[in-house]
Amino acid sequence: MKSTSSRGRVVRHRRGDRAPALGGLARALARLAPGALALAVQAADPAPDNWLPEGRYPAFVRTLDVNVESFSTLHAEVLVGRLKVRWTAPEAESPKTNVTLYVSADAPGRWPARDWRPVPMVKAGERWEAAVPVDRVDVPLVYFVAVGTFEPEKPLHGQPGPERVSPLRVARPDRLGMGGASRVFWPFLDGFEEHLAGWRIVSDAAQGFSMERSASPHNGKNALTLFVPEGKGSGTIATTRLRGWQVAQQNATGFSLWLRSDQPNARVRFTLFSHASMDSPRTAPCRRLMTIDETWTRIDVAFRDFRGVVPGQIDLLAVELIGEGPVRFWVDDLQLLGRWALE
C-alpha cells in the first residue's frame, strides 16, 4: 500500500482482509462495514496535526484512491480558543458543490465503529473553513473533507458517493495549543434535528426494513423512525453516538431514549458493543426487555444492566425494536444519564 505524503500524488488506504464470521447481530453489523481494521500507526511523539499513514473512511466513501495535491493545504489550527479546519482549493479545482468536513473524536483505529459527524464548510474568500466543537482537548480528532452532496435524510452508509475526498488527517487539540474545551458538557447526544449520520440500520433493507427521519418527534422537529415489514418480528438499528471516552470522562451511569410504536405491547432490547470493529467484539445484551406502546415513553437504562462490557470502552449501541410487522417505531432524544438532571 502507498503511504500518505504531501509530496506524493495518490494515497491508498488499505481495505484490509474480510473479517471472520461474528455471529448474530455482530455478523449483521459487520456486513455494513466489511473488512478488518488496519490499525492506525501512532508515533511515540505524535504531531499536532498530520496525515494518517493508514486508516479507513466511512462506507459511503467508495474510493481508495485520493489525490493528495488537491488537499495539500488542508490543516487544523487553534484561533482564539477555537479549533478550525481550513482548506484552500487549487484555483482550477475550486468546488462548485457542497464541501463537508467529517470529524470523529476518538483515537485512530476502530474504523467501522467510529462516530463521524458532518460539519458544513463555508467559503471565506479563496478558503473553505469550518469551526469544530471540542469537548475534550486530549481526545484526537480524525477528519477528512468530502466534495459533493450531503443528504441529511439518509444515514452515512446511504449517502451519495462524493466527487472527491481528502486523505485522512488527525488533529490533537492539546498539542495545537488549545487550553480547554470549546463546548460545555451536555448529556444530550442526538435528537435527529440535523441528520441521521450517527445511526445505521442493521436489518436488511432489501427485505423491506427502512430507517428515515420523521416529523413526528417527542421533542424538536424530527425523530428517527424504523419500519418493520409484514412477516417480520423485529428490526434493529445501531448508533456510534455513545462513546466510551465520554462515558468515562463524565462518569455516566447509563443512557436514556424516548420511544413509541404504532401498536401496543411492542418491546425493545438493547445491546452494547466494545471493540465492535475487531475480529472478536465484546457483546453485552441488556438483561431487561422493556415494553413500549403508542405513547412516547422515556426508557432509562443503567450500564449495570449489561454484563461483559466495560462502559469506558463502548463504541456501539444496538437497539432491537420488537413487534409483529407491519409496524413502525419512533426513536428520539438519546442522552447520557449521570449526576445531572434530565428534563
Helices and strands as residue ranges (DSSP letters): E 10-12, H 24-32, E 49-51, E 65-67, G 69-71, E 75-79, E 82-88, G 91-93, E 99-105, G 111-113, E 117-120, E 122-124, E 127-132, E 141-147, G 156-158, E 164-165, E 169-171, E 188-190, E 199-201, G 205-207, E 210-214, E 223-228, E 234-239, H 244-250, E 254-261, E 266-274, E 282-285, E 290-292, E 297-302, G 303-305, G 311-313, E 314-322, E 327-337
